[in-house]
Amino acid sequence: MSQLNADPCFIFTDTETTGLDLNFSQIIQVGSILTDEGFNAEANQDIGCNLLPWIVPSPEAFLVHRKIDCLEEKLKSHYEMMVELRQTWLGWAKERNPVFITYNGHRFDEELFRRQFYWCLLPSYITNTSGATRLDMMSTLQLVANFFPTSLKLPSFEAGEVSMKLTDWSESNNIEASNAHDALADCQLMLELAKLVESNAPAVWKASLQGASKFGNLNILQSEPFAMMGEIIRRKSFTYPVTFCGQNKKMNNEVAVADLYFDPDQLNDLTDTELLEQIGNSGSAIRKVKINRSLPIMPANSIPEINKYLDIPFEQLEERARKIQNNTNLQTRVSELLTNNQINYPPPKYLEQSVYSGFASEADQLWMERFHSLPWDERAKLIDGFEDKRYKELAERLICTNAPEFASEDSLEKFSNLINQRLYDKGPWLSLEKGIEKTTKLLLDASEDKKLILQSLKKNLNNKGKRIS
């Protein structure tokens, strides 16, 4: 995708979906804008698709984005959309170093991309491989709100509170947001806000770009004399002076940072059990962070008038940071505690939850490439060639959804069972009964424009039930 000395580019991207569940919601629209390093737009992409037959759409989601065209109009299939999306991104990033930019995407959109590339037998990773990096602008704007509050107009509706909604930031800064919650329109909002940050708070933009890679985040956390973390949680600001103090040896994306508002001398006298109790999240003496995603962090020396944001003197924090940085014994103990006390999660119950259950073998990767290169009648003959049963089942789903005339009777029976399960059984997904119940309830007090959306949804849900019965 990229070359060592290639020019950088930015790819702003956003999704609209059938719901908020990462494993059981479907992307129905993807918008992307390609720009050069100076934010000059070079290309854009706006693609949508029809609903997959086993997906029950959430009425709350559709009241936000209003994408009812996916319910009735003949759009691309989900598979066609994901293939086209990947091809476009790879084409844009050819011989360049792309930074993929989302908004709250490291918790949501990026996870959906990975899962749904996986559903389509495509490589799950694209935004952080082959020289690509990824930036979540929500972290960028948290830094702005906490340390550069006069550089942009903050969306504050109550004293001491800051909204982190993309639309609120846009409207506060006179960026047209009338078509918000459309994937491509939201990309434009991100682009305009990025221009403002780079122009009015360049130190924040520089830190955000550095933190787009895990090595960049690690360097910030290890910066001299210390780093500052600035979060917005439920509209409230929380700032912490932090420094690196350990790394998980088995999962090196997990790093520990010491909160310098806690006296580091007290950590030395703790037993391993007591020290482990101090390792946690917000409010702990030692916090765990993931360096493979954007963090609201920047070097303390990059913040002008930093003493305004500190609860104790800078010199005292500097001394505490130096103690942590020079205490290799403490760092070793923390690293070992992180490594030896990982949470063991149960194996996934459903196929959609298994995206992280191991990489595809080299043989399966080659088989996937062959699968995508052939017409559907030939693909149907390849199902049993996959080594991993996950990919066999995904291949069956793709064929039954996109070319059922070539599916075997056994595959069609499994597919029918899948649809029945997702529509009628209780599970972590939205069932047909629950979807109809929610939609009917919302219709009672809906305005006229919302009624049109909800009526389209209810028609779609009733038709799903009729087709199955």
Secondary structure by P-SEA (a helix, b strand, c coil): ccccbbbbbbbbbcccccccccccccccbbbbbbbcccccccbbbbbbbcccccbbbbaaaaaacccccccccccccaaaaaaaaaaaaaaaacccbbbbbbccccccaaaaaaaaaaaacccccccccccbbbbcaaaaaaaaaccccccccccccccccccccaaaaaaaacccccccccaaaaaaaaaaaaaaaaaccaaaaaaaaaaccaaaaaaaaacccbbbbbbbcccbbbbbbccccccccccccbbbbbcccccccccccccaaaaaaacccccccbbbbbcccccccccccccccccccccccaaaaaaaaaaaaaaaaaaaaaaaaaaacccccccccccccccccccccaaaaaaaaaaaaccaaaaaaaccccccaaaaaaaaaaaaacccccccaaaaaaaaaaaaaaaccccccccaaaaaaaaaaaaccccaaaaaaaaaaaaaaaaaaaaac
